[in-house]
């Protein structure tokens, strides 16, 4: 169980290359559409990047 979690977390490092772009695009979209502040935009970008990275790594590991 713990080796699976460690493997997924290790796989997240290369996945960061692929998941930064969707986070940036979502942050820009939210800023334009809902006129949010810069700090909120940064939080959205970071959260989206982390969630997308963990999702990609998990799918890659389990499929």
Secondary structure, 3 states (H helix, E strand, C coil): CHHHHHHHHHHHHHHHHHHHHHHHHHHHHHHHHHCCCHHHHHHHHHHHHHHHHHHHHHHHHHC
